[in-house]
Amino acid sequence: MPWLQLILECSADDAPLYSDLLSEQGAAAVTMVDSADQPLFEPAVGTTPLWNNTRVVGLFETDVDLDAVLLELAAARAPEPLPPLRIEQLEDKDWNRAWMDTFQPMRFGNKVWIVPSWHTPPDADGVNILLDPGLAFGTGTHPTTRLCLEWLDGHPPRGAQVIDYGCGSGILAIAAALLGAGSVLCIDNDPQALIATRDNAERNKVEGKLVALLPESTPETVCDLLLANILAGPLMDLAEKFSRLVHAGGQVVLSGILPEQAEAVRESYLPWFEMAAPVEHDGWIRLEGQRK
């Protein structure tokens, strides 16, 4: 069945109101997306920021009288005018198939692959991580994840004790385990991420190597390698803690850092780590260091 989309170009202040109004008028779904390619980084705890230019999209069945919907919206906003808007027809298709087609196997470095479950691994001899898009971050598509996976591909942690701090979907932990790590402690403050990590570890048959815990449940331990693909602010806050979790000679690999943040993050680790030069990919930075 075809659908109609009512698209409104709104300010961040008006977007929630129009989202509610579209729902009240019978929209089957309402989404809010960035209308001007504006990134949002490190929102304050408890906040849900929106883009300055937010596109609010209401999805309606084709038999809906959109003229009547627009009259209701105008009445609710009077005397303020409606924002710029347009109506588009959305053709019917197999949306599940279209969604699956957007996720193809991806290679990182020489031999690490992320392979959705509906694909056959392109390289039977590669390190194939079976991972589907899900509720937690981390499918390999983001440059920060790529930077970490490429580092692991070039530095297989054979026999190492590894910590994946902020594990998300468990992608880095699973890669480390498949590359020979002896054990991996996965830490995340989101219970859904821990569920995703455990499920993905079982799918990749490395559940015996992984333990997934909330930060407050994590035992004091030391590791050979600590991976943290989070954000610059938390990375700086955690520098001293990470120094206690990595033994002398061990390594730390950090990502989720913008170029203008790299020096501040690097300096926060210098009291405890010998830090290498930053590596950049697609506007993001990876830092690595060795515990003094």
N, C-alpha and C positions, 0 to 999 in steps of 0.2 A: 504493500500500500504506500503510495506517495505521501509526503508530509509537507506542510508549510512551515517555514521559519519566519518569525517576526523578530527582526534584529534592530536593537536600539543602541545608539552610541551615547554612552552616559559618562558622567563624572563618577569618581569613587564614592562621593557622598550620596548620589542619587541611585546608584546601581542596586543596592539592597531593596530599596522601595520598589523599583520597577520589577525586580525579581519576584517580590511578593505579589505585586499586582498581576503579573502574568500567570502566576500559579492560581490566583483567585479567579482568573478568567478561563481556567480550564486547560492550561498548557500541560501537555503530557510530560514535558521535561523543561527545565530552565537551567541554562549554564551561563557562567560569567567568565570571560576570557580577556586577555590583554589585547587592547586595540592599537597599541603603539610601540610594541617591542620594548617594554620597560621592565627590567629585571627587578625582582624583590629579594633582598638578601637579609638574613638574620632578623626576622621580625621579633619584637619584644614578646616575652612569654605572656600567653593569654590574649594575644591580639591576632586578628585575621585581616591583614592589610589588603587593600585592593589597588589596582593600577589607577593612575590619574585618569586615563582614558580606558574605560571598561566597556566591553561589548556584552550586552545582555541579550541572550538568544532564547526565545520561547518557541517550543516545538508543538505544532498543532496538527490535528487531523484535517484533511482537505475539506471536510464538510462544515468546518467551523466558519462562522461569519466574522472574518477579521475586521470588517468595517465596524461591526458592533463592538468588537474588542477594543478597537482604537478609540471609539466614542467613550467607552467606559474609562479607559486610561486617561483621556483628555479631561473627563469630568473629575476624576480623582486628583488630577494635578492642577486644575484651574485655580487661579488665573495664569499659572505658569504654563508656557507652551511645552509640547512634547519635544524631546530631543530628536536629532536626525534619526530617521528610521528607514527601513526597507523590508520588503517581503520577498522571499525566495522560495521556490519549490525545490524540495529535496527528493530526488528520485529514489524509488524503491530499489533495494539491492540486498544481497545477503551480507548483512552488516557483520555477522560473526566471521564470515570468510574474509571480508575486506579487512577487518581488524587483524586477523591472523596473518594476512599477507604483508602487513606492515612490519612484521618482526621476522627478520631473516637471520641465519647464523652469522656470527661476527667473530673475526680472528683478532687476537691481541698478541703482538710479538710474533714469535715463530710457531708456537704450537698450542696456545691456549685459545679455545673456542667457547663462545656462549651459544647454545643450541636450543631453540624452543622445542617443546616435546613433540610437535607435529612435523618436525623436520628430521631427516636422516643426517647424522654428522657428516660434514663434507670431508673430513680427514679422520679416517678410522684409527689412525695411529696418534692422533693429537690428544691433548688434554681437553676432553669435551665436558663442559659443565651444562647439564640439562636444567634449564631455567626458563620459566614462563613469566610474563609480566603479571604482577599481582598487587597486593595492597601496600607492600613496603617498598621503599626505594631500592633501586639497584638491579637493573637489567643489562648493564654494560653500555647503554647508549650515552650516558653522560661522560664528558671529558674527564672528570675527576675519577670516575671508576676506571676508565680506559688507562689513565696514567698509573693507577695502582696495579691493574692487571698486567700491564706491560712490564712494570718493575718485577712482579712475581715471576713472569715468564723468563726474564733475564737473570733472576736470582732465586732459583728453586729452593725453598726452605727445607731441604731434606733432613728429616730427623729433628727438626726444630720445634720448640715450644712457642706457639704463636698466640697473640691476643689480637682479636679484631674488635676494636673499640668503636661502637656505633655501627653495628653489623648490618642493619637494614635487612635485606633479603638473605644475607649470608654469602653473597657472591664471592667476596674476597676470602672469607674463611674456607669456603668449599674449594676455591682455586688453590689455596695454600695446602689443604689436605690432599687434593689430587696430585699436587706437585711434590708430595712426600713429607709434609709436616708430621711430626710425631703426635701432636695434639694441638687443638685450637680452642681457646676460650673466647666465646662470642658474648659481647656486652652491648646492651641497648636499653634505653629507658622506655621504649615503646613495647608493650607486651605483644602487639600484633607482629612486630618485627621478629621477636623471638619465636613465635609460632611459625612464621614464614621461614626462618632460618632452619628450624628443626625439620620442617616438611621438605625443604629443598635439600638438606643434608641426607635425609632418608632416600629421596629420589636419586641422589648421586652416590648412594651406598657408602657414605663416609660418616654416618651418624655415630659410629663408634669412636671417632676421633674428636667430635665436637661436643662442647657443653655450652648452652646458651642461657645467660642469666641477666637479671636486672642489676644495675650498678650496686645497689645496696646489698645484694646477695652475693656479690663477688668476693671470694677469699683473697687475702693478701698473697700474692704470688709474684714470681719474676719469670720473664720470658726471654727468648732469644730474639724475637721479632715482634714489634707492636705496629699494627696497621690502624690508621685512624683517618677515614675519609668522612669528615664532618664539616665544620665551618671554622673560619679563622678565630672568631671570638672564643668558642669553646676550646679550640686547640691551644690558645694562649693560656686560658684558665687552667688547663690540665697539664701544662708543661712539667710542673714539679711532681705531680702524681705519676705521670708517665716515667719520670726519671727513677721513681721507686719501683716501677713495674718492669724495667729493662735492666738486665744485669750488665756488668762491665763488659764492653766489647760487643754487646747486643745492638740491634738496629731499630730505628724508628722510621716509619714511612708515613708522611702526612699529606693529605690532599683536602680539597674543598676550599682552596685559597685563591683569591684574586691577585693579580700582579701587584697592585698597589698595597696589598696586605702582606706580601711575602717577607719583606725585611723585618717588619714588626714580629711576625710569627717566628722567623729564624732567630732573632735576637732573644726571644723568650726562652729558646731551647739551648742557647750557647753556654749557660752556666753548667750544663750537664752533658751536652752532646757536641761532638765535632760535626758541624753541619756542612754538607756538600752544596754545590751551586744549585740553584733552583732549576727545575725543568718545566717548560711551559707547553701546553697543548690547547689550542682553541680557546684562549683567554683564561685558562686556569693553570694553577701552579702545583707542582709536587715538590715537597722537600724531603730529604732523607738525612739521617744522622746516625753516628755511632756513639754509644754511651762511653763516656770517659772512664 
